[in-house]
Amino acid sequence: MTEPTTTSPAAQYPLKAPAAIVSAVVPARDEEAVIEACVRAVARQPEISEIVVVDDQSMDKTAEIVGRLGAEIPRVRLVQTHAVPGGWVGKNHAAWAGAQTATGKWLLFTDADAELAAGAVERALNAARESGAAMVSLSPEQVTEAWYEKSLIPFVYCRLAKHFSFEQVNDPKSGAAAANGQFLMVRREAYDAIGGHASVAAEVLEDVALAKRFKTAGYRIWFGSGKALVRTRMYRSFGAMWLGWEKNVYLLIGGTPGAVYRELFATVPWIPFLLLLLGVVYPLAFVAGLGLLLARHAGYGMTLSNNHFPVGYILYYVPGVVLYAGVLWASYRAYVKGKVQWKGREVPVGVSGAVR
């Protein structure tokens, strides 16, 4: 009787192709829940010549998992960091350490919670060739499962689309610059020329800061939707989600107290809420407030659709407004106090123009 043949687990991953020119760098700190899926997805990209996972002082099994993957997939190797040097944000230092050991003509920085679909790197390289860009970034498709994710994450991304439109970012004549660090691919020569992550060592929003440096230096950048190419579930608990946006959202909307007040004025439906409150005494005010609030819902539904989110998330509009206003204010207060928390580390920050 002939024994059935079995396929080696490594056979599902393409060998390094002769044209493989991209080194993937994955900073990872306490990512045991997601690192394996991330690395396996990257390894399925034939354009990837090597996968450098940088263990940023993890306290869990991240390094152990990557070591096992390295034994199975030869292109995977582990780099470990030690103490974060003064003046550096931990993730930036990890990305920089990985870049120093990478050998590809292009460097792909991707987060451990991001999963690449087939053709993602090929699409990015094509975008670079077509546009002449030295930086290509994809905004990942957001996986949302809990009610709070469906409320806040689409709301934030819809607001960011107003601040960072792809058209403006991709226009070399515009000063707008943005990128998403969950999929950020750069030409190595240009990365070195602008100083790499060392030039943005202390930046909390290192992806946006890098994009600005590339554009200021005269390099073209290309930023686009990663729908069906990259997907991520950014946060797996309410606490992690809150801390993540508390760390980022103040800077994303402008990084000034005035920007915070303008954003709150633009996003919170103050008049509908006030009319609904007055409706306790004046029924017509309640009807008017309800009508205005429904109009806000309809507008949000259109915005969701334009930004590739399910229109059904319109049901989370009011919780989204409340969470967004709350985390924006918390972010502002954290920057006034001069520190934000992330992954067990305290990051020093500051607010321009604020009274402490």
N, C-alpha and C positions, 0 to 999 in steps of 0.2 A: 504494500500500500504506500502510495506516494505521500510524503508529508506536505501539508500546505505551506506555501512560501509566505513569508512575512516581510513587510517593508520596514527598513530601518527608520526609526523616528527622524533621523537627520535627513532622510531622503525627501521629506516634504519641503525642505528649504533649498533653494538653488545655490549651487556652488558660486563662489565669487566669479562673476563674468569678466571677460577681458576688458569690457567697457565700464566696469564698476568704478565710479569716480567719487562716490559720496561716503564720507565717514559719518556715522551717527553717534552723537554724544548724548547720553541720558543721565542727567543728574538725578540722584535718588537718595532720599532720606526717609527711612521708615516706610518703605513702599512694598512690604511683603504681600499685600493684598492685590497689587496690580502689576508688579514688575514683570512677572512671567508673561502675561498676555501682551504687554508692551513690547518686550524683547522678541517674542515669537513673531509678532506682526511686522516689526522692523526687519527681521531676518528673512521674511518672504519677499522683500523688495530686491530684485536682482541688481539694481544700481548701487546697492550698499556694499562697500568693500570691507567695512569693519564696523563693529558695534562696541563702543566704549561706554560702559556703565560706570559712573563715578559714585561710589558709595560714600555719601556725605555724613559719616559718623552715625550710621544707623544703629538703633538699639534693638532692632527686631531681626528677622531672618533674611533681610534683603540680600546681604552679601552671600549667604549660604545658597540662596536660590540662584543668584547669578553665577556662582561657581559651578553649580550643577548644570546650568544651561551652557556654560562655556565648554564643559566636557562633551556635550551633545552637539553644539553648534560651534565649529572652530572659529568663526568670525567674531564671537563674543569674547570680550575680555573685561576684567574687573580692575578698576583703579580706585584706590582708597585715599581719602583725604584725612588730615588730622585737624589740628586747631585752625579755626578760621582766623586769618590775619586781621589785624586792626584795619579799619577802613573798608572792609569787604562785607557784603551780604553773603550768607552761606551759599545760596544757590549760584550766585555769580562766580564765586571762587571754585565751586565744583565744576561749572561749565568751562571755566578757564583751564582748570587742571586737565579736564578731558581733552580740550582742544590742543593742548601742548603735546599730547601723545598721539593725536590723530594724524593721518598721512594723506587723506583724500584731497582732491582739488576743490571739493565742496564739503562744507560741514553742515550737517543737519542736527540742530538742537531740538530735542523733543522731550516732553515731560513723561514721567513714568505712568501717569494716568491716561495717556493718549494712546489710541490704537489706530494704526495705519491700515487702510484698506488697500487692496491690490491696485497698483497703478498710481499711488499717491506721489511717490518720489518721481516717477516718470512725468506726471503732470507738472510737478514743480520745476523740473529741468526744462520741460517744454516752454513753460511760462517764462523762464529765465532767457531761453534762446529767442523767443518771440519778442520779448520786450527789451532785451539787453540789460536786464536787471542783475545786480550783484547780490541782492537780497530778495528772497521769495518767502512769503509767509502765508499760511492758510489759517483761517479762523475755523476751528473745529466744530463739527456738529455736536451739540450739547445733549448728553443723555440726562434726563431728569426723571426721577422716580417718585420721590416723596413730595407731598403737597408744597413744602416750603421751597424745594428746588423749582417746581413748576411755577411758583409765584415770583420768586426773586430773580432767578438766573435769566429767563427770557426778558424780564423787565430791564435788567441791567444792560443786556446786549442790545436791546432796542434803543436804549438811551445812548449807548456808545456809538451806534450806527449814525446818530445825529452829529456826534463830535468827530468821528473818524470815518468818513465815507471812503469806500474803496476808490472811487473816481478821483477824489482829491489827493489821496495818498499816492496813487499811481501816476499822477500828473507831475512831471519833472519841473514844471513851472510853479507849482504850488508849494508852499512851505509846510504843508501838512505831512506828518510822518507818523506811522504807527506799524505795529507788528504784533503777532501773538506768539509768545514763547513756547506754546505747546507744539508748534510746527514752524520752525524758523531756520531756513536754509540760506547759507551765505557762501560766496566764493572765497576760498581761503586767502587768496592774494589780497582781496579787498578787506577782509576781516583783519588781517595782520596790519594792513596799512593804516586803519583807523584806530588800532590799539586793542581790538578785541574786547573781551569782557573786562580786561584790566582798566579800560578807559571809562567803564561805567560801574566800577567796583562797588560803590556805595549806593547805587540806585535801586530802589525797591521795584520800580517798573523798568527792569533792565531791557526788556524787549522794545518798548517804545523809545527808550534812551538810545539803544543801538540803531534803531531805524533813523532817528534824528541825526546821529553821527554819520551814518552812511549817506544820507541825503545832503547834509551840509558839506560833506567832502566831495560832492559831485557825482556820486554813484546813484544809479536808478534803483528804485525799490518797487516791488510788486506785491500787493496784498489782496487776497481774494477769499471767497467762500471755500471752506473745506468740506462742504456737504457731500456725503458719499465717499469722501477720501480720508478724512480723519474724524474720529469720534472720541469723546471723553466724557466721563462722569467726574466732574471736578471735585465734588465734596460728597462724603458718605455719611455726614451727620450735620445736624443743624449748627452745632458749635463750630465745626470746621468751616462751614459755609460762611458763618458770621465773621469769624476771624479773617478768612481769606478776603472777603470784600471790605472789611474794616481796614485791612492793610492796603488795599488798592484803589478803592473807589474815589477817595478824596483827590488823589493825583490824577485819576482818569478823567474827572470832570473839569480839571483845570488847575487844581492845587492852590487855590486862593480862597479866603473867606467869602469874597464877593461871588465867586463861582458857585459856592455852596448855596448861598441865599437865592441866586438866580435859578439854580436847578430845583430847589424846593418850591419856588414860586411857579415854575413851569410844569412840574410833575404832579404836585398834590392838587386835587380838585377842590380847592378851598370854597369856591362859591356853591357848588352842589352840596358839599357837606354842611355849609352854613344854612342853606335853604332847607335841607332835611331837618336840621336841628330846630329851625324856626317853625317847621311844620307841626311840631308838637302843639303850637298855639294857633298857627295859621295854616289850615289844610291846603290852600292854594300854593303856599310856599313849598310844601312837601311835594306836590305834584310837579312843580317847576324844577325842584332839586332832583327828583327822580328822573325827569326827562333829560336834564343836563348830564346826569351820571350815566344814563344809558347811551347818550351820545358819545361820552368819553369811552365807554366800553366798545362801541362800534369803531371808533378811531383806533383804539388799541388793537382790535381784531385785524384791521388792515395793516397796521405796523407789524404785527406778529407774522402775517402772511408774507410781507415783503422781506422779512428777515429769516424766513425758512423755519418758523416755529409753527406748531399746530394751532389753527385758529381756535380750537376748543379751549386753549389756555386763556381765552378771554374771561373764563369763569374765575380766574385767579387774579383779576385786575385789582380789586380792592386790597386783598392781602399783599399783592405785589407792591402797591403804592405804599402801604404801611411799612412793610419790611424795607423797602428802598429808602424811604425817608429816614427810618430808624438807623439803618447801617451807614447811610451817608453822614448823618449827624455824629454817630459814634466814631466814624473814621476821622471826621474833622476834629473831634475832641481828642482822639488819640494823637493826632499830629500836633495839636496844641500842647499836649502833655509831653511830647517829644519822644514817644516810643510806641511801637506796635509789636504784637506778639505773633510768632509764626513757627510752628513745628518745634516748640519748646525753646525757642530762642527769642531774645529781646533785640529788636532792631531799632537803633536810634534814628529819629526822623525830626522834621521841623516844619513849621508853618510860616510862610512869608506873610507879613502884614497882620498877624494875629497878636492879640494881647494875651499873655499867659496868665 
